[in-house]
Amino acid sequence: MALLSYLATEILIPVASVVGILFALVQWYIVSYISVTPSASLPKGDVKNGSVDNGHDYLLHDQEGGESVDGDLVVVKCAEIQEAISVGANSFLLTEYKYLGIFLGAFAVIIFVFLGSVENFSLSPQQCKYDTTQECAPALITAAFTAAAFVLGVLTSVLSGYLGMKIATYANARTTLEARKGVGKAFIAAFRSGAVMGFLLASNGLLVLYIAINLFKLYYKTEWEGLFEAITGYGLGGSSVALFGRVGGGIYTKAADVGADLVGKVERNIPEDDPRNPAVIADNVGDNVGDIAGMGSDLFGSFAESSCAALVVASISSFGTNHDFSAMCFPLLISSMGIIVCLITTLFATDISEITDVKQIEPSLKRQLLISTVLMTVGILIVCWLALPSSFHIYDLGSSPKLVQWWQLFFCVGVGLWAGLIIGYTTEYFTSNAYSPVQDVADSCRTGAATNVIFGLALGYKSVIIPIFAIAVAIYVSYALAVFYGVAVAALGMLSTIATGLAIDAYGPISDNAGGIAEMAGMSHRIRERTDALDAAGNTTAAIGKGFAIGSAALVSLALFGAYVSRASLSSVDVLSARVFIGLLVGAMLPYWFSALTMKSVGKAALSMVEEVRRQFNTIPGLMEGHTKPDYATCVKISTDASIKEMIPPGALVMLSPLIVGILFGVQTLAGLLAGALVSGVQIAISASNTGGAWDNAKKYIEAGASAHARSLGPKGSDAHKAAVIGDTVGDPLKDTSGPSLNILIKLMAVESLVFAPFFAAHGGLLFRL
């Protein structure tokens, strides 16, 4: 038995979750001290035309030296813009969640009906599948609990995305205002706000899963096989919301972004986020609903699925048969330790080290990854030593259970953790404009958009190599040590520092919004330079976040695949079998079909946006001169309507493919489908995300003009800059819609197949029965 007692396990997991939530609230409280009300920005006294009652003009002190910048009117403008962005994001998410509620409610009914039909809706106890000496709960009851877990996963994922959006829209203007005091103050405001999202999501996801397990235990008692079979619905619910959130939010943000860039920058030669651009509010709203809410739901889904995969395999191993609760909760204890480690890591960025120069931003964010990984390695060792028995047996497909020592699981989790760091650093190298790959892409803009596109695509393809090797090594080591359970906990290792990963990822869109608000509020060029520096680092961190999400998705999907194969009563999957091979081919094709749908959706929405922005510039008198306000609301409506309508076909493709294949062709063909989608989807996702990120930062490299090489390509409005903008617009749907959505595709298909595996095993393969 484990050194950690049952009672200690029951206490530690919720305590870690509550500590994470309290830490997030403290960070929110600190950020809230940055006021966006005009009176708070001035010394005490009456505000009169930017002066105070002491008779001196009020000037805000700039902590980086130089003359003071921006007065009280700017605060009012920032508050107005923040409110417009917040209202737009809130309206879109509520509309999206309304449609999702109908679709996913119907899907919960399908889960109940399909799984209940496995034993012909009988309420009689059945013989357990793995422990044949024990009676298990009726299939109908497990179907009801699975549907309930699905609904719980949906609600938690919705909450994760919505809270992320509210935090980001709360922090964007505050980051802008802090930029007046110096880049260090702005960085801390953005990072603290990102930390709020990271810790709330990680803690809420863990706490809800822990509560669900304990509530389900009231019925299942010692029958853990059925309990953790039902818990898989939690992962399915989380990923279902993530898919639609990523696709819908991605279509929204990129339609606005492409429209704003092509007409504003290329045709009208006005700066990014210029208030004269009709699509500028929609663009900033999109950052919050796509990059924030979508990423929040995505990483919550990864956490839920990797936890569920590990719990399912553990329940049919010696952890479950011996009813060792501490060992059974090992995945949750890893996540609990991750929250504490990330809390300590965050303090290094917000309280221990201070940013005084724009060149320190990216290194500081990179240190967050390294510090959290090193500390988590020690944390994993402690958890393994306390929570695991000295040796135990893990269920293995088609053979006798594998004997595993406690230290072997430490290496399984550790290899996933360090593979994540390698993926993160590789992504940074290929997408940061501090390194030669992006600088080469920028240099290619000298000869036009065509060479820029060629260089960018080549960079994306090349960037796949190291992450795939890292994932392959992680899979081989973890599988060799502890079979599919090892792969599942390796995925958890990669996601164990999810709070820090999300803080770094959310920092990007918050900084992007802050720069947009600074431009729209008419703040000084120096302020915009600071927010641009924050934004450029944010683009890289967003790419790193996507790299983590894709890498963890590969491990999670393989772990779910192993759990599916065991639940579908398959002893092996033979790729030489015709049934499996046709599934393999079709599965490898699905990411291309899915990408085609999402790219076309962005293109159609962007087409409408470009036409509307052109119409306003051509027909509204005084718009280019800045005498008249554009019609922002129409552009917001175009993005909203397009994203709601266009997210349905790709979502239906992913949700229905496993059901159709499982019912018509059976469990063998479905196993091939999952393997094909996994192998193909990971490659495309990494390539698409990194290509888009590189094009974006190549554009910013030229705009910043921070080196002699960059200045030779600029300034803004030059032919090279216009070519870079075209590359950026091509890359937008790749990095923010198709690429990040693909990792959800491979996870969602795998967890859906796992949930429905008993139904497919009992009633699937109709065509082969004819």
C-alpha positions in Angstrom: 0.0 0.0 0.0 1.0 3.6 -0.5 2.6 5.7 2.3 -0.1 8.3 1.8 -3.2 7.4 3.7 -6.7 7.5 2.4 -7.6 10.4 4.6 -4.5 12.4 3.6 -5.4 11.9 -0.1 -9.0 13.0 0.6 -7.6 16.2 2.2 -4.7 17.1 -0.1 -6.5 17.2 -3.4 -9.2 19.7 -2.4 -6.8 21.7 -0.3 -4.5 22.2 -3.3 -7.5 23.2 -5.5 -8.7 25.7 -3.0 -5.2 27.2 -2.6 -5.0 27.6 -6.4 -8.4 29.3 -6.4 -7.5 31.7 -3.5 -4.2 32.5 -5.2 -6.1 33.4 -8.4 -8.4 35.6 -6.5 -5.5 37.4 -4.8 -3.9 38.1 -8.2 -7.3 39.4 -9.5 -7.5 41.7 -6.4 -4.1 43.1 -7.0 -4.9 43.8 -10.7 -8.2 45.4 -9.7 -6.1 48.1 -7.9 -5.3 49.5 -11.4 -8.2 51.8 -11.8 -9.8 52.6 -15.2 -11.8 55.6 -13.7 -10.5 59.0 -14.6 -10.3 60.4 -11.0 -8.0 57.6 -9.9 -5.4 58.5 -12.5 -4.9 62.0 -11.1 -3.7 63.3 -7.8 -6.4 64.3 -5.3 -8.2 67.5 -6.3 -10.5 68.8 -9.0 -9.9 67.6 -12.5 -10.1 70.4 -15.0 -8.9 70.0 -18.5 -6.0 67.7 -17.5 -5.0 70.0 -14.6 -5.4 69.8 -10.8 -6.4 72.4 -8.3 -2.8 73.2 -7.4 -2.5 75.1 -10.6 0.1 72.8 -12.3 -0.6 70.7 -15.4 -0.9 67.1 -14.3 1.6 64.7 -16.0 1.8 61.1 -15.2 5.3 60.0 -14.1 7.1 57.7 -16.4 9.2 55.2 -14.4 11.6 54.5 -17.2 12.7 58.1 -17.5 11.9 60.6 -20.2 9.0 62.9 -20.3 5.7 62.0 -18.8 2.9 60.7 -21.0 -0.8 60.9 -21.5 -3.5 62.5 -19.3 -6.9 61.9 -17.9 -8.8 61.9 -21.2 -6.9 58.7 -22.2 -8.3 56.9 -19.2 -11.8 57.7 -20.3 -11.1 56.4 -23.8 -9.5 53.2 -22.5 -12.5 52.5 -20.3 -14.9 53.0 -23.2 -12.9 50.7 -25.5 -12.6 48.1 -22.8 -16.4 48.2 -22.3 -17.0 47.8 -26.1 -14.7 44.8 -26.3 -16.2 43.2 -23.1 -19.8 43.6 -24.4 -18.9 42.1 -27.8 -17.1 39.1 -26.3 -19.8 38.5 -23.7 -22.5 38.7 -26.4 -20.8 36.2 -28.7 -20.0 33.7 -26.0 -23.6 33.7 -24.6 -24.9 33.2 -28.2 -22.4 30.4 -28.8 -23.2 28.7 -25.5 -26.9 28.9 -26.2 -26.5 26.9 -29.4 -24.0 24.6 -27.8 -26.5 23.9 -25.0 -29.1 22.6 -27.4 -26.6 20.4 -29.4 -24.8 19.0 -26.4 -28.0 18.4 -24.5 -29.2 16.2 -27.3 -25.8 14.5 -27.3 -26.2 13.7 -23.6 -29.4 11.9 -24.5 -27.6 9.9 -27.2 -25.0 8.8 -24.7 -27.7 7.6 -22.3 -29.7 5.7 -25.0 -26.7 4.1 -26.7 -24.9 3.0 -23.6 -28.2 1.9 -21.9 -29.0 -0.3 -24.9 -25.8 -2.4 -24.4 -27.7 -4.7 -22.0 -31.1 -3.9 -23.5 -31.9 -1.3 -20.8 -31.8 -3.9 -18.1 -31.6 -2.8 -14.4 -30.2 -6.2 -13.4 -26.6 -6.3 -12.1 -24.1 -7.7 -14.6 -20.9 -9.7 -14.2 -17.9 -7.3 -14.2 -15.7 -7.5 -17.4 -12.3 -7.5 -15.7 -13.0 -8.9 -12.2 -15.4 -11.7 -13.0 -15.8 -12.6 -9.4 -17.7 -9.3 -8.8 -21.1 -8.0 -9.9 -21.1 -4.6 -11.6 -23.8 -1.9 -11.8 -26.4 -2.3 -14.6 -25.4 -0.8 -18.0 -28.4 1.6 -17.8 -27.2 3.0 -14.5 -23.6 3.5 -15.8 -25.1 5.1 -18.9 -27.0 7.6 -16.7 -23.8 8.4 -14.7 -21.8 8.8 -17.9 -24.4 11.3 -19.3 -24.3 13.2 -15.9 -20.4 13.3 -16.1 -20.7 14.5 -19.7 -23.0 17.4 -18.6 -20.6 18.2 -15.7 -17.6 18.3 -18.2 -19.6 20.6 -20.5 -20.5 23.0 -17.7 -16.9 23.1 -16.3 -15.5 23.7 -19.8 -18.0 26.5 -20.4 -17.1 28.0 -17.0 -13.4 27.8 -17.9 -13.8 29.6 -21.2 -16.2 32.2 -19.8 -14.1 33.1 -16.8 -11.0 33.4 -19.0 -12.8 35.8 -21.3 -14.1 37.9 -18.3 -10.6 38.1 -16.8 -9.0 39.1 -20.1 -11.5 41.8 -20.9 -11.1 43.1 -17.3 -7.3 43.3 -17.6 -6.7 44.6 -21.1 -7.2 48.3 -20.5 -5.5 48.0 -17.1 -2.4 46.7 -18.9 -2.5 49.6 -21.3 -2.7 52.2 -18.5 0.2 50.5 -16.6 2.3 50.8 -19.8 2.4 54.6 -19.1 4.5 53.8 -16.0 6.9 51.4 -17.8 7.1 48.1 -19.6 7.7 46.3 -16.3 4.5 47.4 -14.8 2.5 46.5 -17.9 4.1 43.1 -18.1 3.2 42.3 -14.4 -0.4 43.4 -15.0 -0.8 41.2 -18.0 1.0 38.2 -16.4 -1.0 38.4 -13.2 -4.2 38.5 -15.2 -3.1 35.4 -17.2 -2.2 33.7 -13.9 -5.8 34.3 -12.7 -7.1 32.3 -15.6 -4.4 29.6 -15.4 -5.0 28.9 -11.7 -8.8 29.2 -11.8 -9.0 26.7 -14.7 -6.5 24.2 -13.3 -8.0 24.3 -9.8 -11.7 24.2 -10.9 -11.1 21.3 -13.3 -9.3 19.3 -10.6 -11.8 20.2 -7.9 -14.9 19.3 -10.0 -13.4 16.0 -11.1 -12.5 15.1 -7.5 -16.0 16.0 -6.3 -17.6 14.0 -9.1 -15.5 10.9 -8.2 -16.6 11.1 -4.6 -20.3 11.6 -5.5 -20.2 8.7 -7.9 -18.6 6.6 -5.1 -21.7 7.0 -3.0 -23.5 4.7 -5.5 -20.7 2.5 -6.8 -18.9 2.0 -3.4 -16.1 -0.5 -4.1 -17.1 -1.1 -7.8 -14.4 1.1 -9.3 -14.6 -0.4 -12.8 -18.0 1.0 -13.5 -17.3 4.3 -11.6 -14.3 5.3 -13.7 -16.0 4.0 -16.8 -18.7 6.6 -16.1 -16.2 9.3 -15.3 -15.0 9.2 -18.9 -18.0 11.3 -19.8 -16.3 14.2 -18.0 -13.5 14.3 -20.5 -15.9 14.0 -23.5 -18.0 16.9 -22.2 -14.9 19.1 -21.8 -13.5 18.4 -25.2 -16.9 18.8 -27.0 -17.2 22.4 -25.7 -13.5 23.0 -26.5 -14.0 22.0 -30.2 -16.8 24.4 -30.8 -15.1 27.1 -28.7 -11.9 26.8 -30.7 -13.5 26.6 -34.1 -16.2 29.2 -33.5 -13.8 31.6 -31.7 -11.1 31.0 -34.3 -13.5 31.9 -37.2 -14.6 35.0 -35.3 -11.2 36.4 -34.6 -9.6 35.6 -37.9 -12.4 37.0 -40.0 -12.0 40.3 -38.2 -8.2 40.2 -38.2 -7.9 39.4 -41.9 -10.5 42.1 -42.8 -8.8 44.7 -40.7 -5.3 43.9 -41.9 -6.0 43.6 -45.7 -8.0 46.8 -46.0 -6.5 48.8 -43.2 -2.8 48.1 -43.6 -2.4 47.1 -47.2 -5.0 49.2 -49.0 -5.4 52.2 -46.8 -1.9 52.2 -45.2 -3.2 52.9 -41.7 -1.6 51.4 -38.5 -2.8 48.2 -36.9 -5.7 48.8 -34.5 -6.3 52.3 -35.9 -9.7 53.5 -34.6 -10.7 54.5 -38.1 -10.7 50.8 -39.1 -14.3 49.5 -38.8 -13.1 46.0 -38.0 -10.9 47.0 -35.1 -13.3 46.3 -32.2 -14.3 42.9 -33.7 -10.6 42.1 -34.0 -10.0 42.8 -30.4 -13.1 40.9 -29.3 -11.9 37.9 -31.3 -8.6 37.8 -29.3 -10.7 37.1 -26.2 -13.3 34.6 -27.6 -10.7 32.6 -29.7 -7.3 32.8 -28.0 -8.6 33.1 -24.4 -11.9 31.3 -24.1 -11.0 28.7 -26.8 -7.6 27.9 -25.3 -9.1 27.7 -21.8 -11.6 25.1 -22.9 -9.0 23.3 -25.0 -6.5 22.8 -22.1 -9.2 21.9 -19.7 -10.3 19.2 -22.1 -6.7 17.9 -22.3 -6.5 17.8 -18.5 -9.9 16.0 -18.1 -9.1 13.5 -20.8 -5.6 12.6 -19.6 -7.0 12.2 -16.1 -9.9 10.0 -17.3 -7.6 7.8 -19.4 -5.2 7.2 -16.5 -8.1 6.5 -14.1 -9.8 4.0 -16.5 -6.6 2.0 -16.9 -5.8 2.2 -13.2 -9.3 1.0 -12.2 -8.7 -2.3 -14.0 -5.1 -2.6 -12.7 -4.0 -3.6 -9.1 -4.8 0.0 -7.9 -8.5 -0.7 -8.6 -8.7 -4.4 -7.7 -6.9 -3.7 -4.4 -8.9 -0.6 -3.7 -5.8 1.5 -3.0 -7.4 5.0 -3.2 -4.2 7.0 -2.8 -2.6 5.1 -5.7 -5.8 5.3 -7.7 -5.8 9.1 -7.3 -2.2 9.4 -8.4 -3.2 11.4 -11.5 -5.1 13.9 -9.4 -2.2 14.2 -6.9 0.2 15.0 -9.8 -2.2 17.8 -10.8 -2.4 19.0 -7.2 1.4 19.2 -6.9 1.4 21.1 -10.2 -0.8 23.8 -8.8 1.6 24.4 -5.8 4.6 24.3 -8.1 3.1 26.8 -10.5 2.2 29.1 -7.6 5.8 29.3 -6.6 6.9 29.7 -10.2 4.5 32.6 -10.7 6.1 34.6 -7.9 9.4 34.6 -9.8 7.7 36.7 -12.5 5.5 38.9 -10.4 7.4 39.5 -7.1 11.0 38.2 -7.3 12.5 39.5 -10.6 11.5 42.8 -12.2 11.3 43.6 -15.9 13.0 46.9 -16.7 13.6 46.6 -20.5 11.6 45.1 -23.4 14.5 42.7 -24.1 13.8 41.0 -20.8 10.2 40.0 -21.6 10.8 36.9 -23.6 13.6 35.5 -21.3 11.4 36.1 -18.3 8.5 34.0 -19.9 11.0 31.3 -20.9 12.3 31.1 -17.4 8.7 30.4 -16.2 8.7 27.3 -18.3 12.2 26.2 -17.1 11.5 26.9 -13.4 8.2 25.2 -13.3 9.7 22.1 -15.1 12.6 21.8 -12.7 10.5 22.3 -9.6 7.8 19.9 -10.9 10.4 17.2 -11.4 11.1 17.3 -7.7 7.4 17.4 -7.0 6.7 14.3 -9.1 9.3 12.4 -7.2 7.7 13.3 -3.9 4.2 12.3 -5.1 5.4 9.0 -6.6 7.2 8.1 -3.4 4.2 8.9 -1.2 1.2 7.9 -3.3 2.4 4.7 -5.0 3.1 1.2 -3.5 6.6 -0.1 -4.0 5.4 -2.3 -6.8 2.1 -2.9 -8.5 0.5 -4.5 -11.6 -0.7 -2.4 -14.6 -3.3 -3.8 -17.1 -1.7 -4.7 -20.4 -3.7 -5.5 -23.6 -3.7 -9.1 -24.7 -1.2 -10.3 -22.1 -0.8 -10.7 -18.3 -0.6 -7.5 -16.2 2.8 -5.8 -16.2 4.7 -5.5 -12.9 5.8 -1.9 -12.3 8.0 -0.3 -9.6 7.1 3.1 -8.2 10.2 4.8 -9.6 9.3 3.7 -13.1 6.2 5.9 -13.0 8.4 8.8 -11.9 10.3 8.4 -15.2 7.0 8.1 -17.1 5.6 11.4 -15.7 9.1 13.1 -16.0 9.6 12.2 -19.6 6.2 13.8 -20.5 7.1 16.9 -18.5 10.5 17.4 -20.1 9.2 16.6 -23.6 6.8 19.5 -23.1 9.7 21.8 -22.3 11.5 20.7 -25.4 8.4 21.3 -27.5 8.0 24.7 -25.9 11.5 25.8 -26.5 11.5 24.4 -30.1 8.3 26.3 -30.8 9.8 29.5 -29.4 12.9 29.1 -31.6 10.8 28.7 -34.8 8.3 31.5 -34.0 10.3 34.2 -32.1 11.7 37.0 -34.2 14.8 36.9 -32.0 16.1 33.9 -33.9 17.1 33.3 -37.5 14.1 31.2 -38.8 11.7 34.1 -38.5 14.3 36.6 -39.6 14.8 34.6 -42.7 11.1 34.7 -43.4 11.1 38.4 -42.9 14.1 38.8 -45.2 12.2 36.8 -47.9 9.6 39.6 -48.0 12.1 41.7 -50.0 10.9 39.9 -53.2 7.2 39.9 -52.4 4.4 37.9 -50.8 5.1 34.7 -52.8 8.6 34.1 -51.4 7.3 35.0 -47.9 4.7 32.3 -48.2 7.2 29.7 -49.5 9.7 30.4 -46.7 6.9 30.4 -44.1 5.6 27.0 -45.2 9.1 25.5 -45.2 9.6 26.8 -41.7 6.4 25.2 -40.5 7.3 21.8 -42.0 10.8 21.9 -40.5 9.4 22.9 -37.1 7.6 19.5 -36.8 10.8 17.4 -36.6 12.0 18.0 -33.1 8.6 18.0 -31.4 7.7 14.7 -33.1 11.0 13.1 -31.9 10.3 14.4 -28.4 6.7 12.9 -28.5 8.1 9.6 -29.9 10.7 9.3 -27.2 8.1 10.1 -24.5 5.7 7.5 -25.9 8.4 4.8 -26.2 9.9 5.3 -22.7 6.5 5.6 -20.9 5.0 2.6 -22.7 8.0 0.5 -22.1 7.9 1.2 -18.4 4.2 1.1 -17.7 2.3 0.4 -20.9 -0.8 2.6 -21.6 -1.0 3.9 -18.0 2.6 5.2 -18.5 1.5 7.1 -21.6 -1.5 8.6 -19.8 0.6 9.8 -16.9 3.2 11.1 -19.3 0.5 13.3 -20.8 -0.4 14.4 -17.3 3.3 15.3 -16.8 3.2 17.5 -19.8 0.0 19.1 -18.5 1.1 19.2 -14.8 2.3 22.8 -15.1 -0.9 23.8 -16.9 -1.5 26.9 -14.6 1.9 28.4 -15.7 1.3 27.4 -19.3 -2.1 29.1 -19.4 -0.8 32.2 -17.6 1.9 32.5 -20.3 -0.6 31.8 -23.1 -3.3 34.2 -21.8 -0.7 36.9 -21.4 -0.4 37.1 -25.2 -4.0 38.1 -26.1 -4.2 40.4 -23.1 -1.1 42.2 -24.3 -2.5 42.2 -27.9 -5.7 43.9 -26.7 -3.6 46.3 -24.6 -1.8 47.4 -27.7 -5.0 47.8 -29.6 -6.5 49.9 -26.9 -3.4 52.1 -26.8 -3.7 52.8 -30.5 -7.4 53.4 -30.4 -7.1 55.7 -27.4 -4.5 57.8 -29.2 -1.8 57.2 -26.7 1.8 58.2 -27.4 4.1 56.4 -29.8 6.3 55.4 -26.8 3.4 53.6 -25.1 2.6 51.8 -28.3 6.2 50.6 -28.6 5.9 49.1 -25.1 2.6 47.3 -25.8 4.0 46.1 -29.2 7.0 44.6 -27.4 4.6 42.8 -25.0 2.5 41.7 -27.9 5.5 40.3 -29.9 6.5 38.2 -26.9 2.8 37.2 -26.5 2.7 35.9 -30.1 5.6 33.6 -29.2 4.1 32.5 -25.9 0.8 31.8 -27.7 2.7 29.5 -30.1 4.4 27.8 -27.1 0.9 27.2 -25.5 -0.3 25.7 -28.8 2.8 23.5 -28.9 2.0 22.2 -25.4 -1.6 21.6 -26.3 -0.7 19.7 -29.5 2.0 17.6 -27.8 -0.2 16.7 -24.9 -3.0 15.9 -27.3 -0.8 13.3 -29.0 0.0 11.6 -25.7 -3.6 11.9 -24.4 -5.0 10.5 -27.6 -2.7 7.4 -27.5 -3.6 6.8 -23.8 -7.3 7.1 -24.7 -6.7 4.8 -27.7 -5.3 2.2 -25.3 -8.3 2.5 -23.0 -10.7 2.3 -25.9 -9.0 -0.9 -27.2 -9.3 -2.5 -23.8 -13.0 -1.5 -23.3 -13.8 -2.7 -26.9 -12.4 -6.1 -25.9 -9.7 -6.0 -28.6 -6.5 -7.9 -27.7 -4.6 -6.2 -30.5 -5.0 -4.0 -33.6 -3.5 -5.5 -36.8 -2.7 -2.8 -39.4 -2.4 -5.5 -42.1 -6.1 -6.3 -41.6 -8.2 -4.7 -44.4 -10.8 -3.5 -41.8 -8.1 -1.6 -39.8 -6.2 -0.3 -42.8 -9.2 1.4 -44.4 -9.9 3.1 -41.1 -6.2 4.2 -41.0 -6.5 5.8 -44.4 -9.8 7.6 -43.7 -8.5 8.7 -40.3 -5.4 10.2 -41.8 -7.6 12.1 -44.3 -10.0 13.6 -41.6 -7.6 16.3 -40.4 -7.3 17.6 -44.0 -11.1 17.6 -44.4 -11.5 19.3 -41.1 -8.8 21.9 -42.0 -10.5 22.5 -45.4 -13.8 23.3 -43.6 -12.3 25.6 -41.1 -10.0 27.5 -43.6 -12.9 27.9 -46.0 -15.1 29.2 -43.2 -12.5 31.8 -42.2 -12.2 32.8 -45.9 -15.9 33.2 -46.4 -16.3 35.3 -43.2 -13.2 37.4 -44.1 -14.6 38.0 -47.6 -17.7 39.5 -46.0 -15.6 41.5 -43.6 -13.3 42.9 -46.3 -16.3 44.0 -48.4 -17.9 45.7 -45.3 -14.7 47.5 -44.3 -14.2 48.7 -47.9 -17.8 49.9 -48.1 -17.4 52.0 -45.0 -14.2 53.6 -46.1 -15.7 54.4 -49.5 -19.2 55.6 -48.3 -18.8 57.2 -44.9 -17.6 60.8 -45.3 -14.7 61.9 -43.1 -13.9 58.4 -41.9 -10.3 58.4 -43.3 -9.7 61.9 -41.9 -10.8 60.8 -38.4 -13.8 63.1 -38.3 -16.4 60.3 -38.2 -16.7 57.1 -36.2 -16.9 53.9 -38.2 -19.8 51.5 -37.7 -18.1 48.9 -35.5 -21.3 47.1 -34.7 -21.9 45.8 -38.2 -18.4 44.2 -38.3 -19.0 42.6 -34.9 -22.3 41.2 -36.2 -20.6 39.8 -39.4 -18.0 37.9 -37.3 -20.6 36.6 -34.8 -23.1 35.4 -37.4 -20.4 33.8 -39.5 -18.7 31.9 -36.6 -22.0 30.6 -35.2 -23.1 29.3 -38.6 -19.7 28.0 -39.8 -18.6 26.2 -36.7 -21.4 23.5 -37.1 -20.0 21.5 -40.2 -16.5 20.9 -38.8 -17.9 20.2 -35.3 -20.4 17.7 -36.7 -17.6 16.0 -38.8 -15.6 15.3 -35.6 -18.6 14.3 -33.4 -20.3 12.1 -35.9 -17.2 10.3 -37.5 -16.6 7.9 -34.6 -20.3 7.1 -34.3 -20.8 6.4 -38.0 -17.6 4.3 -38.3 -18.2 2.4 -35.1 -21.9 1.6 -35.9 -21.3 0.7 -39.6 -17.8 -0.8 -39.6 -17.1 -1.9 -36.0 -14.4 -1.5 -33.4 -11.5 -2.7 -35.6 -12.1 -0.1 -38.3 -12.7 2.6 -35.6 -9.3 1.7 -34.0 -7.7 2.3 -37.4 -9.6 5.6 -37.8 -8.3 6.9 -34.4 -4.7 5.9 -35.2 -4.7 7.5 -38.6 -6.2 10.8 -37.3 -3.6 10.9 -34.5 -0.6 10.4 -36.7 -1.8 12.8 -39.4 -3.4 15.4 -37.2 -0.4 16.1 -34.9 1.9 16.8 -37.9 -0.5 19.2 -39.5 -1.4 21.0 -36.2 2.3 21.7 -35.3 3.1 22.9 -38.8 0.1 25.1 -39.2 0.5 26.7 -35.8 4.2 27.4 -36.2 3.9 28.7 -39.8 1.2 31.2 -38.7 3.2 32.3 -35.7 6.3 32.8 -37.7 4.5 34.9 -40.3 3.0 37.1 -37.6 6.3 37.7 -35.9 8.1 38.3 -39.2 5.6 41.2 -39.8 6.2 42.5 -36.3 10.0 42.2 -36.8 9.8 44.6 -39.7 7.4 46.9 -37.9 9.5 47.2 -34.8 12.7 48.1 -36.8 14.8 47.1 -33.8 17.9 46.1 -35.9 19.6 47.4 -39.0 18.4 44.4 -40.9 14.8 45.0 -39.8 15.0 48.7 -40.7 16.3 47.8 -44.1 13.0 46.0 -44.7 10.7 48.7 -43.3 9.2 51.0 -42.5 5.5 50.3 -42.2 3.9 50.6 -45.6 6.9 49.5 -47.5 6.6 46.8 -50.2 8.4 44.3 -47.9 6.0 45.2 -45.0 3.0 44.7 -47.2 4.3 41.3 -48.3 4.7 40.5 -44.6 1.1 41.5 -43.8 -0.2 39.2 -46.6 1.8 36.4 -45.1 0.4 37.2 -41.7 -3.2 37.2 -43.0 -2.6 33.8 -44.7 -1.2 32.4 -41.5 -4.0 33.8 -39.2 -6.5 30.9 -39.9 -3.6 28.4 -39.7 -2.4 29.4 -36.3 -5.6 30.4 -34.6 -8.3 28.3 -36.2 -7.2 25.1 -38.0 -4.0 24.3 -36.2 -5.2 24.5 -32.6 -8.5 22.9 -33.4 -6.8 19.8 -34.8 -5.5 18.8 -31.4 -9.1 18.8 -30.2 -10.1 16.7 -33.1 -7.7 13.8 -32.3 -8.5 14.0 -28.5 -12.3 14.3 -29.0 -12.6 11.4 -31.4 -10.5 9.2 -29.1 -12.5 10.0 -25.9 -15.8 9.7 -27.7 -14.8 6.2 -29.0 -13.8 5.3 -25.4 -17.2 6.4 -24.0 -19.2 4.5 -26.7 -16.9 1.5 -26.9 -19.3 -0.9 -25.1 -22.1 0.0 -27.5 -19.8 -0.5 -30.6 -18.6 -3.8 -29.2 -22.2 -5.0 -28.7 -24.0 -3.5 -31.7 -21.3 -2.1 -34.1 -20.1 -3.3 -37.5 -23.5 -3.5 -39.1 -22.1 -3.6 -42.7 -19.8 -6.5 -42.0 -22.8 -8.5 -40.6 -24.8 -8.3 -43.8 
